[in-house]
Amino acid sequence: MDIKIHHSWSISSKLWLAITVLILAVLGGLGLAITWLFGDFYLQQKLDSLGTEAAEISAQLATVPSWSARLKLLETFKLTSGTQLVLLDPKGNILVISDTNTSQGPRSTIDGYLKGSGGALFGGWSRNLRPSDFFAEEYLVRVLTGQTIKIKAFPVDGGGQTMLLAATPVGTKPVQGVVLLGSSPIPIQESIATFRWLILYASLIAVFLAAVVSLFFARQVTRPLALMQRGATRMAKGNFLPIQGVTSDDELGELAEALNSMGESLENHMEWLSQEKNLLQGIVEGISDAVVMLSSDGIILYANDTAKALWQENETELQERKAQIINFLQTMNRPNTEVEKFAMLTLGLQVLQVVMAPMSEEEGIRGHVAVLHDVTASLRSEKARREFLASVTHELRTPLHLIQGYLEAIQDDVIPENQRGEYVELVLDEAKRLARLVTDLQDINWLERGQSLQRVSLDLDSFMTDIEQRFQGRAQELGIKFEVSKGSGELFADPDRLLQVFMNLLDNAMGHTPRGKSVRVLIMDDESQVRLAIQDEGEGIPKEALPFIFDRFFRVNKARSRKDGGMGLGLAIVRQIVEAHGGTIKVESDMGKGTIFWITLPRMVVCPITL
């Protein structure tokens, strides 16, 4: 994870830095300009001096007709300190070399030509560069035409050294020779460098003094602003203490007084708003219904805790519910009317009654407030009550009609004497079915009224053996493999009710398992609880029927259940018995692969549990 650190500069720092940079730029620019102008001035002055001196020498040499007299005349010349003189003939041959740095006078020996004299041995000794080493043929051509040149030249054969040159012709039409004066720019450059260091030191001292003064000035100017900034920050965080320390009578002092006055007003207003908000929030949060506030664009501005419970963000399915609810509310919000709207929203098995009212202001409708009331329980209760009455009426009516019809037929002698025994058996079967229905209804009523279970210490090994013995015979009749795991330890439970659970589940399992398949009772236990599983290899239960499998009078296959005498109460009784023991029951099923019921029961109960 990349962490970005943002450094903020204060006004004092910015002001101080701006003044310092301005002074530094002015002094630096001025120093650079002075040093460069000073250097160019002295270099140009030196070149002009060399040109003047070369012109004077060439003028005096031109008045002498012979070279011998000219050489004697050269001995009388006194050159400027650090200047070298080289006398060339029109072909570029060196005639005389004179150097103010040596005690020897002018040498008249011809010792080289242009372009080839740099670094050569002279008299067996290595020599330094001299003006002729910097004088190229192109310069000679220009001088022979009568021009005087003044240049800063580099060696003819390359190199990093430079020399100031001045060359003038001796005589005119034709030119009899060339006077070449050279001087090293190093002394001038050293003087310029010294001057630049002096300028730099002076500039640094000036910048340091200016930075100290500007820092003091910037802090004095920005101190009231810093105090007001900290005070404004406190006000933004809810601390409305007055700003202290600003005593000036200028605009900054007036601004501090205005901020203090605004802070006092904000504190009073915020206190009033907080009271109003707490009152309104207490009312809204205390409502058991979901309250959602929408803007005019359909964006959620507020939702109370009940509304947030409808779409907890940490679950994907509830995210889909939130999107469905928001889309529904935005659809209701589209017509821009000031009339309350009513609608019903169905979310799976949950039904919400939605009432939406507009929030009107002077500028128009600001948004809408929607109240979502969960009517699922009332609708489900009413539906369950109607279905229960209809189911009980239907289950009672069918056997009663059969009993009534058979008895009336026997009474009216419609049935022959030899067949009356068979019909009496049918009447007896329907009466037994009525008795079972009444017994199941009594069990449900007994469990719902909160009757205490008769709990005892139950040995799991003996109990599982009893289960195996009870159902092994029926399994053999149906051609089903019946397997029961061995238990261990004890379970604190009501043995009769627990046996009723296994009887209902195993009856269903064997009734829906084809011949040759298996029904198993598995047990997985630990120190605190026992987990039981009743597994069959029947046709399975459809996925859409699993949520209702424990409802009263619910039957997956109504035709088969009525044929087999089932009334849809067995699994409802099983769930109530398991929950009365403090346990849970779940079902898993795949069509064509079978069904498995998972029962989890605690081994011990700290206190008696009643329904």
SVG drawing of the C-alpha trace seen along z (x, -y; Angstrom):
<svg xmlns="http://www.w3.org/2000/svg" viewBox="-83 -55 154 119">
<polyline fill="none" stroke="black" stroke-width="0.4" points="0.0,0.0 1.4,-3.3 1.3,-6.0 1.3,-9.6 2.6,-12.3 1.4,-15.8 3.6,-18.6 1.7,-21.9 3.6,-25.2 2.4,-27.9 1.9,-31.5 4.9,-32.5 7.1,-30.0 5.8,-30.9 6.3,-34.6 9.8,-34.1 10.7,-31.8 9.4,-34.2 11.4,-37.2 14.5,-35.1 14.2,-33.7 13.6,-37.2 16.7,-38.6 18.7,-35.6 17.6,-36.0 18.3,-39.7 21.7,-39.5 22.6,-36.4 21.5,-37.8 23.3,-41.1 26.5,-39.3 26.5,-37.1 25.9,-40.1 28.7,-42.2 31.2,-39.3 30.4,-38.5 30.5,-42.1 33.7,-42.6 35.4,-39.6 34.4,-40.6 35.4,-44.2 39.0,-43.2 39.4,-40.7 38.4,-43.2 40.6,-45.8 43.6,-43.5 42.9,-42.7 42.7,-46.4 45.9,-47.0 47.7,-44.2 46.3,-45.6 47.5,-49.0 50.9,-47.8 51.2,-45.6 50.2,-48.5 52.9,-50.7 55.6,-48.1 54.6,-47.4 54.5,-51.1 58.0,-51.6 59.3,-48.5 57.8,-49.7 60.0,-52.8 63.2,-50.8 64.1,-49.5 66.3,-46.5 65.7,-43.5 68.9,-43.8 68.0,-47.3 64.5,-46.0 66.0,-43.3 68.2,-45.8 65.2,-48.0 63.2,-45.2 65.9,-44.9 65.0,-48.4 61.3,-47.7 60.0,-47.0 57.0,-44.7 54.1,-44.7 54.5,-42.2 53.4,-38.7 53.4,-39.5 55.2,-37.5 56.2,-38.8 56.7,-36.7 57.8,-38.3 56.8,-36.3 57.7,-36.8 55.0,-36.8 55.2,-33.1 54.6,-32.4 58.2,-31.6 59.1,-32.6 61.8,-35.3 62.0,-36.5 60.7,-35.4 60.7,-37.9 59.3,-37.0 59.2,-39.3 59.3,-36.3 62.9,-35.4 66.2,-37.3 67.3,-36.7 66.6,-39.2 64.9,-38.5 66.1,-35.4 66.5,-35.7 66.8,-32.1 64.0,-30.7 62.8,-27.7 59.6,-26.6 56.5,-27.2 52.8,-27.7 50.8,-24.6 53.9,-22.6 55.6,-24.3 53.5,-23.4 55.3,-21.4 58.4,-20.9 61.9,-20.8 63.9,-24.0 67.6,-23.7 67.0,-20.3 64.6,-21.6 60.8,-21.5 59.1,-24.8 55.7,-26.3 53.1,-27.3 53.8,-30.7 51.6,-32.9 52.7,-31.3 51.1,-28.0 47.7,-29.8 48.2,-31.6 46.5,-29.6 47.0,-30.2 43.6,-31.8 44.7,-34.5 47.9,-35.0 46.0,-35.4 43.8,-38.1 46.8,-40.0 48.6,-39.9 45.6,-41.7 46.3,-44.6 43.9,-43.7 44.7,-43.9 43.1,-41.0 42.5,-40.7 41.2,-37.3 41.0,-34.8 42.4,-31.7 42.9,-28.0 46.0,-26.0 46.1,-25.1 46.6,-21.4 43.9,-21.4 43.9,-21.6 42.1,-23.3 44.5,-26.3 43.7,-29.7 45.7,-32.9 44.9,-36.5 46.4,-37.4 46.9,-40.6 48.5,-40.6 49.3,-43.6 51.1,-43.8 54.5,-45.4 54.3,-47.7 51.7,-47.7 51.6,-46.7 53.4,-44.5 53.3,-43.4 56.9,-42.7 56.1,-40.8 53.6,-40.2 54.0,-41.4 52.2,-38.8 51.7,-39.6 50.3,-37.1 49.3,-37.2 47.8,-34.4 44.3,-35.2 45.1,-33.3 46.0,-36.3 42.8,-38.1 40.7,-35.0 42.3,-34.6 41.4,-38.2 37.9,-37.6 37.5,-34.4 38.7,-36.3 36.2,-39.0 33.4,-36.4 34.2,-34.8 34.1,-38.2 30.7,-38.8 29.5,-35.3 30.6,-35.8 29.0,-39.2 25.8,-37.8 25.7,-34.9 26.1,-37.3 23.5,-39.6 21.1,-36.7 21.6,-35.4 20.9,-38.7 17.9,-39.3 16.6,-35.8 16.8,-36.5 15.1,-39.8 12.4,-38.5 11.8,-35.5 11.2,-37.8 9.0,-40.1 7.0,-37.2 6.3,-35.7 5.2,-39.0 2.8,-39.5 1.4,-36.0 1.2,-35.3 -2.4,-36.7 -3.4,-34.7 -2.0,-31.5 -4.0,-32.2 -7.2,-32.7 -6.5,-29.6 -6.2,-27.5 -9.3,-29.1 -11.2,-28.4 -10.0,-24.8 -11.3,-24.4 -14.7,-25.9 -14.9,-23.4 -14.4,-20.6 -17.1,-21.9 -14.9,-23.9 -16.2,-27.4 -13.7,-29.0 -12.9,-32.6 -9.7,-33.5 -7.2,-35.2 -3.8,-36.9 -4.9,-39.2 -4.6,-42.7 -4.0,-44.8 -6.5,-47.4 -6.1,-46.8 -8.1,-44.5 -6.7,-41.4 -8.0,-42.5 -11.5,-43.1 -11.3,-39.7 -10.6,-38.1 -13.6,-39.8 -15.8,-38.7 -14.7,-35.1 -15.3,-35.2 -18.8,-36.6 -19.5,-34.0 -18.3,-31.2 -20.6,-32.3 -23.5,-32.4 -22.6,-29.0 -22.3,-27.5 -25.9,-28.6 -27.2,-27.4 -25.4,-24.1 -26.8,-23.4 -30.3,-24.1 -29.8,-21.9 -28.3,-19.1 -31.4,-19.2 -33.7,-19.1 -31.7,-16.4 -31.6,-14.2 -35.4,-14.6 -36.1,-13.8 -33.6,-10.9 -35.0,-9.4 -38.5,-9.5 -37.4,-8.0 -35.0,-5.4 -37.7,-4.4 -40.1,-3.5 -40.2,0.3 -40.8,-0.4 -38.1,-1.2 -37.8,-4.9 -35.9,-6.0 -35.4,-9.6 -34.8,-10.1 -33.7,-13.2 -35.5,-14.5 -33.0,-12.5 -33.8,-9.3 -30.6,-9.1 -30.9,-7.8 -30.2,-10.6 -31.1,-8.8 -32.1,-5.4 -32.9,-4.3 -31.5,-1.2 -34.6,0.8 -34.1,-0.1 -30.4,0.8 -31.3,4.2 -33.1,4.9 -29.7,4.6 -26.7,5.5 -23.8,4.7 -21.7,7.8 -24.0,10.3 -24.4,10.7 -28.0,11.7 -29.0,8.7 -27.0,6.5 -29.5,7.7 -32.4,6.9 -31.0,3.4 -30.8,2.8 -34.4,4.1 -35.7,1.9 -33.9,-1.2 -35.1,-0.6 -38.7,-0.2 -38.5,-3.4 -36.9,-5.3 -39.8,-4.1 -42.3,-5.4 -40.4,-8.7 -40.5,-9.4 -43.9,-11.2 -43.2,-14.7 -46.4,-15.0 -47.3,-16.1 -49.7,-13.2 -48.9,-10.3 -48.3,-7.0 -49.1,-3.5 -47.7,-0.2 -46.8,3.3 -43.3,4.7 -42.5,8.4 -39.0,9.5 -39.0,13.3 -41.1,14.4 -41.2,10.9 -44.0,8.5 -43.5,4.7 -46.2,2.1 -44.6,-1.1 -46.0,-4.6 -44.2,-7.5 -44.8,-11.2 -43.1,-14.3 -40.9,-16.8 -42.2,-20.1 -40.3,-23.4 -40.7,-26.9 -38.5,-26.1 -40.5,-22.9 -40.3,-19.2 -36.9,-18.5 -37.4,-14.8 -39.6,-12.0 -39.9,-10.1 -40.7,-6.4 -42.0,-4.2 -41.7,-0.4 -43.9,1.6 -43.3,5.4 -46.7,7.0 -45.2,10.5 -46.0,11.8 -49.6,10.6 -50.2,11.9 -48.5,15.2 -50.4,15.5 -53.7,14.9 -52.8,17.2 -51.7,19.9 -54.9,19.5 -57.0,19.9 -54.9,22.8 -55.0,24.5 -58.8,24.3 -59.1,25.4 -56.7,28.3 -58.3,29.5 -61.7,29.2 -60.6,31.1 -58.8,33.8 -61.8,34.3 -64.4,34.1 -62.9,36.8 -63.0,39.7 -66.3,38.5 -67.9,38.6 -66.6,42.1 -67.7,43.3 -71.1,41.7 -71.5,43.1 -70.5,46.7 -72.8,46.7 -75.7,45.3 -75.2,48.0 -75.1,50.7 -78.2,49.2 -80.2,49.1 -79.2,52.7 -77.5,51.6 -74.5,53.7 -75.0,57.5 -74.5,59.4 -71.4,61.2 -69.7,57.8 -70.6,55.9 -67.5,57.1 -65.3,55.6 -67.0,52.2 -66.9,52.3 -63.1,52.6 -63.0,49.6 -65.1,47.6 -62.7,48.7 -59.6,47.6 -61.1,44.2 -62.0,43.9 -58.4,44.8 -57.2,42.1 -59.4,39.6 -58.0,40.7 -54.4,40.2 -55.3,36.7 -56.8,35.8 -53.8,37.3 -51.4,35.2 -53.4,32.1 -53.3,32.8 -49.5,33.2 -49.1,29.9 -51.4,28.2 -49.6,29.8 -46.2,28.7 -47.4,25.2 -48.9,24.7 -45.4,25.0 -45.8,28.3 -42.6,29.5 -40.7,32.5 -40.2,35.5 -36.4,35.5 -34.4,38.4 -30.8,39.6 -31.0,41.7 -28.3,44.2 -27.6,43.7 -26.3,47.2 -29.6,48.8 -31.7,46.2 -30.1,46.7 -30.4,50.5 -34.1,50.1 -34.5,48.0 -32.8,50.7 -35.0,53.5 -38.2,51.5 -37.7,50.8 -35.6,53.8 -38.6,55.9 -40.4,53.3 -37.2,52.7 -37.0,56.4 -40.6,56.4 -39.9,53.4 -36.6,54.9 -34.6,52.0 -31.2,52.1 -31.4,50.6 -28.2,49.5 -28.0,47.9 -24.8,46.5 -23.9,47.3 -24.1,44.5 -22.1,43.8 -22.6,41.8 -25.8,40.4 -28.3,37.8 -30.6,35.8 -34.0,36.0 -37.6,37.2 -37.3,40.8 -41.0,41.0 -40.8,37.7 -37.4,38.5 -38.7,41.9 -41.6,40.1 -39.1,38.0 -37.4,41.1 -40.6,42.9 -41.9,40.0 -38.6,39.5 -38.0,43.3 -41.6,43.9 -41.1,41.2 -37.6,42.4 -38.7,46.0 -41.9,45.0 -40.0,43.0 -37.0,45.4 -37.2,47.9 -36.5,51.6 -32.8,52.5 -31.8,49.0 -30.6,48.1 -31.8,46.1 -29.2,45.1 -29.2,43.6 -25.8,42.0 -24.6,40.5 -21.7,38.1 -21.2,36.9 -18.8,35.0 -18.7,33.9 -21.3,31.1 -23.8,32.3 -25.0,35.2 -25.6,34.9 -27.9,37.4 -28.6,38.0 -31.5,40.0 -30.4,40.6 -32.4,42.3 -31.8,43.0 -35.3,42.1 -36.5,39.8 -35.6,36.6 -37.5,33.4 -37.7,30.6 -35.5,27.6 -38.5,25.2 -40.3,27.3 -37.4,27.4 -38.3,24.1 -41.8,25.3 -41.1,28.9 -41.7,28.4 -45.0,26.4 -48.2,27.9 -50.3,29.8 -47.5,29.3 -47.1,32.3 -44.7,32.6 -46.9,35.1 -50.4,34.7 -51.8,37.6 -49.3,40.1 -49.6,38.8 -53.3,39.2 -53.0,42.6 -50.6,43.6 -52.6,41.9 -50.2,38.9 -51.7,35.5 -48.6,33.3 -48.3,32.9 -45.4,35.3 -42.5,33.1 -44.1,30.1 -44.3,32.2 -40.7,33.4 -39.4,29.8 -41.3,28.7 -40.0,31.7 -36.4,31.1 -36.6,27.4 -38.2,28.2 -35.0,30.2 -32.9,27.1 -31.7,28.6 -32.0,27.8 -33.1,29.8 -32.1,29.2 -32.8,31.0 -30.7,31.5 -32.0,33.2 -31.0,33.8 -33.7,35.0 -33.0,38.6 -30.2,39.0 -32.1,39.0 -32.7,36.9 -30.9,36.4 -32.3,34.9 -29.7,33.5 -30.6,33.3 -28.4,31.6 -29.2,32.1 -27.3,30.8 -26.2,33.6 -27.1,31.7 -29.6,28.9 -28.7,26.4 -32.3,25.4 -35.6,27.0 -36.8,25.7 -40.5,25.2 -42.3,24.2"/>
</svg>
